[in-house]
Amino acid sequence: MVWQPVNLTAACPPGSPVSACSSFAHVFLSLLVQLYGGSSDQRKQQLCDREAEPARRDHGEYDFIVVGAGAAGCVIANRLTENPKWNVLLLEAGPKEPDITSVPGLSTVLQGSNIDWQYTTEPNGKSCLASGGRCGWPRGRTMGGSSSINSLGYVRGNMADYDRWALMGNEGWSYRDVLPFFLKSERNLNKDSIDSDYHGAMGEQPVGWFPHVDDPANMLVEAYNERGIPFGDFNGAEQVSTMQIQAFQVDGERVSANKAFISPIRHKRTNLFIKSEAEVTKILIDKNHNAYGVEYTKDGKTYKAHATKEVIISAGTINSAKLLMLSGIGPREHLESLNIPVIKDLAVGENLHDHVSFNGMIVALSNYSSRAVSNEEMICSVKEFHKMKTKKGPLTGNGPVMSSLFLKTEPHLTYADLQNQANHIRDWKEFLRDPLTVEKTGNRIWPSAYYDGVIPRTMDIVPKSRGKLLLNEDDPHGPPRLHVNYLGDDRDLIPLMKGVRFLLSLENTEAFKSRGAYYVREQMPHCKQHEWGTDEYFLCLIKQYTTTTHHQVGTGKMGPKWDKKALLDNKLRVYGIKWLRVIDASMMPVLIRGNTCAPAMMIAERGVDFVIKEWQHRTNNYCF
Ligand SMILES: Cc1cc2nc3c(=O)[nH]c(=O)nc-3n(C[C@H](O)[C@H](O)[C@H](O)COP(=O)(O)OP(=O)(O)OC[C@H]3O[C@@H](n4cnc5c(N)ncnc54)[C@H](O)[C@@H]3O)c2cc1C
């Protein structure tokens, strides 16, 4: 089986009464492995290896090498191989994409499994306190990368975010410049119902509303609207609005970057070479500072691959920075402290930031609006879903997570400073008793489709805190030290506290009242010393139950040469190293106000366009 779920035996404290630690939980996970643990890509490959593959000749030398088959890497490999004369090697550390990724209602089940890097952050004394100062950071480790394990939401950010990048000295990255690259990938399936001037219909990536939207998800959007937020398309002209987020899906099944950009060409383009379970450990750079290949490990052996044109790093915000540093590109002092010979002293790993959020505001659903089902019903629904030819029902949605809004917390603000999303909670009473165990177990095994409580989450989308990523001093090849420094800057508390008051006000809306939904007024375990409803209580929640929103960026900052924190120029070339680019979410100089998957794909489209134009030009002029 390609997919292995979270290890419950390790995650459950001995004797825990939490339902995810019961024997039923093990039965449920075994069923998921049995139904969805395989990989359609693997099955196809076995067939094609037998029938057609001899056409492909692999000499270990390619025109381009792309490291990381995530949201960005898959787009890049697709675009480069449109030119049949260019051979491209795509290297992915994780396995082929397993079938389980296709079920939207099982998206949270992927966290903590073997297709998640399972990172954790370093303590700063101000955040994530209930979990020892360390927040969990899932990241996709499979073909499709985080686009294969994420919550499927298609959100672009505010136009002004891109204009700001351009104003910071990055020519070619204003909203006007990047919009065509958003449109290029997108195949919007509901173009008539949204702000159609801002959407594409011809791209590889299907985007559309889930066929199924839960009533609690509708409740949230209706409540936001009652509180004055207009219905609208926040990927269109006006961001301050509310709607169900459109998803990376078609007919109720996830379409990851791998499914959209690689699966359709995998066996057709003989100039595309893909190696999964191949982890790149070093970029090869000669004494003249030219990148000419990579070193990678596969099946316990080390290999070298050579690039005659460029090496493109798309390993994501954490691993791109780690790989650059392992290869001698990074802050001199840090690399020298680890005895890594410095090739280029650059601020790799700095400027790490994320949208910060927190857990613990619990909305209990009434019997009428609850989505809870019995164990037997859950088993039946998963089995039935597997058999359906045309998928329908709650598993074709992702619970309440897509009900979202962008909000200005003060009328004088020009742009939104908050975004809300919501998590499901299978059994809110159990969560209230032992949130940390439920977080590590229940939230990683139960479908997001079945729940009796909702955790609305407000996210600070203009974070001021900045952190940094360092290599692990005990083992530089191991998980890096992620000093994200959430709430390091106290100003990040302000929008979150305003968001709390906004969320509380939802209880008085008709949307909530008519469904009998209400806030649970019992304190979470680490904040029992404060009275529920006071500022002190919510400040405590924010600091104790801090969470990521999975939007980590910035460790490979793009910026003009004079910017001491920048390592990439506006064409995403690494300063001081030839034929090396970083093209993924890590390049964001400032995090956009929104989710980061669609932007990562846009960055890939924009970046690879620079690559293609440069090499077409060179080929024409110099007959390469
Ligand atoms: C749980 C979760 C939920 C999220 N929800 C949403 C959402 O709903 N909407 C949204 O817009 N965004 C969401 N995101 C964020 C979004 O998915 C990411 O920002 C986006 O995928 C980043 O793209 P990337 O190409 O930079 O990196 P990734 O997609 O993470 O890809 C990096 C790839 O590189 C591979 N790799 C890493 N190191 C190496 C190496 N050394 N050798 C070879 N391969 C390597 C990785 O295994 C991975 O496949 C979510 C993320 C997570 C984890």
Ligand as a Chemical Component Dictionary entry (heavy atoms), coordinates in Angstrom:
data_LIG
# 
_chem_comp.id                   LIG 
_chem_comp.type                 NON-POLYMER 
_chem_comp.pdbx_formal_charge   0 
_chem_comp.three_letter_code    LIG 
# 
loop_
_chem_comp_atom.comp_id 
_chem_comp_atom.atom_id 
_chem_comp_atom.alt_atom_id 
_chem_comp_atom.type_symbol 
_chem_comp_atom.charge 
_chem_comp_atom.model_Cartn_x 
_chem_comp_atom.model_Cartn_y 
_chem_comp_atom.model_Cartn_z 
_chem_comp_atom.pdbx_ordinal 
LIG C1  C1  C 0 -2.956 20.730 5.705  1  
LIG C2  C2  C 0 -2.849 21.853 4.715  2  
LIG C3  C3  C 0 -4.009 22.544 4.326  3  
LIG C4  C4  C 0 -3.907 23.583 3.414  4  
LIG N1  N1  N 0 -5.057 24.137 2.913  5  
LIG C5  C5  C 0 -4.977 25.006 1.882  6  
LIG C6  C6  C 0 -6.152 25.444 1.202  7  
LIG O1  O1  O 0 -7.267 25.005 1.477  8  
LIG N2  N2  N 0 -5.997 26.334 0.202  9  
LIG C7  C7  C 0 -4.780 26.832 -0.153 10 
LIG O2  O2  O 0 -4.717 27.682 -1.036 11 
LIG N3  N3  N 0 -3.658 26.411 0.453  12 
LIG C8  C8  C 0 -3.721 25.486 1.425  13 
LIG N4  N4  N 0 -2.578 24.998 1.973  14 
LIG C9  C9  C 0 -1.273 25.542 1.521  15 
LIG C10 C10 C 0 -0.879 25.126 0.117  16 
LIG O3  O3  O 0 -1.212 23.789 -0.142 17 
LIG C11 C11 C 0 0.627  25.358 -0.049 18 
LIG O4  O4  O 0 0.916  26.716 0.214  19 
LIG C12 C12 C 0 1.130  25.043 -1.453 20 
LIG O5  O5  O 0 0.888  23.707 -1.780 21 
LIG C13 C13 C 0 2.630  25.343 -1.526 22 
LIG O6  O6  O 0 3.122  24.932 -2.770 23 
LIG P1  P1  P 0 4.673  24.631 -2.981 24 
LIG O7  O7  O 0 4.827  24.147 -4.363 25 
LIG O8  O8  O 0 5.435  25.816 -2.531 26 
LIG O9  O9  O 0 5.012  23.462 -1.937 27 
LIG P2  P2  P 0 4.390  22.023 -1.794 28 
LIG O10 O10 O 0 3.084  21.939 -2.474 29 
LIG O11 O11 O 0 4.429  21.688 -0.351 30 
LIG O12 O12 O 0 5.394  21.079 -2.600 31 
LIG C14 C14 C 0 6.715  20.820 -2.241 32 
LIG C15 C15 C 0 7.069  19.421 -2.735 33 
LIG O13 O13 O 0 8.472  19.229 -2.681 34 
LIG C16 C16 C 0 8.751  17.936 -2.176 35 
LIG N5  N5  N 0 10.080 17.947 -1.587 36 
LIG C17 C17 C 0 10.461 18.593 -0.470 37 
LIG N6  N6  N 0 11.774 18.402 -0.249 38 
LIG C18 C18 C 0 12.236 17.640 -1.258 39 
LIG C19 C19 C 0 13.508 17.121 -1.581 40 
LIG N7  N7  N 0 14.578 17.387 -0.831 41 
LIG N8  N8  N 0 13.642 16.336 -2.683 42 
LIG C20 C20 C 0 12.553 16.104 -3.471 43 
LIG N9  N9  N 0 11.321 16.568 -3.196 44 
LIG C21 C21 C 0 11.164 17.346 -2.112 45 
LIG C22 C22 C 0 7.644  17.734 -1.152 46 
LIG O14 O14 O 0 7.503  16.387 -0.783 47 
LIG C23 C23 C 0 6.454  18.309 -1.881 48 
LIG O15 O15 O 0 5.857  17.353 -2.711 49 
LIG C24 C24 C 0 -2.633 23.965 2.893  50 
LIG C25 C25 C 0 -1.489 23.264 3.274  51 
LIG C26 C26 C 0 -1.584 22.210 4.167  52 
LIG C27 C27 C 0 -0.340 21.453 4.543  53 
# 
loop_
_chem_comp_bond.comp_id 
_chem_comp_bond.atom_id_1 
_chem_comp_bond.atom_id_2 
_chem_comp_bond.value_order 
_chem_comp_bond.pdbx_ordinal 
LIG C1  C2  SING 1  
LIG C2  C3  SING 2  
LIG C2  C26 DOUB 3  
LIG C3  C4  DOUB 4  
LIG C4  N1  SING 5  
LIG C4  C24 SING 6  
LIG N1  C5  DOUB 7  
LIG C5  C6  SING 8  
LIG C5  C8  SING 9  
LIG C6  O1  DOUB 10 
LIG C6  N2  SING 11 
LIG N2  C7  SING 12 
LIG C7  O2  DOUB 13 
LIG C7  N3  SING 14 
LIG N3  C8  DOUB 15 
LIG C8  N4  SING 16 
LIG N4  C9  SING 17 
LIG N4  C24 SING 18 
LIG C9  C10 SING 19 
LIG C10 O3  SING 20 
LIG C10 C11 SING 21 
LIG C11 O4  SING 22 
LIG C11 C12 SING 23 
LIG C12 O5  SING 24 
LIG C12 C13 SING 25 
LIG C13 O6  SING 26 
LIG O6  P1  SING 27 
LIG P1  O7  DOUB 28 
LIG P1  O8  SING 29 
LIG P1  O9  SING 30 
LIG O9  P2  SING 31 
LIG P2  O10 DOUB 32 
LIG P2  O11 SING 33 
LIG P2  O12 SING 34 
LIG O12 C14 SING 35 
LIG C14 C15 SING 36 
LIG C15 O13 SING 37 
LIG C15 C23 SING 38 
LIG O13 C16 SING 39 
LIG C16 N5  SING 40 
LIG C16 C22 SING 41 
LIG N5  C17 SING 42 
LIG N5  C21 SING 43 
LIG C17 N6  DOUB 44 
LIG N6  C18 SING 45 
LIG C18 C19 SING 46 
LIG C18 C21 DOUB 47 
LIG C19 N7  SING 48 
LIG C19 N8  DOUB 49 
LIG N8  C20 SING 50 
LIG C20 N9  DOUB 51 
LIG N9  C21 SING 52 
LIG C22 O14 SING 53 
LIG C22 C23 SING 54 
LIG C23 O15 SING 55 
LIG C24 C25 DOUB 56 
LIG C25 C26 SING 57 
LIG C26 C27 SING 58 
# 
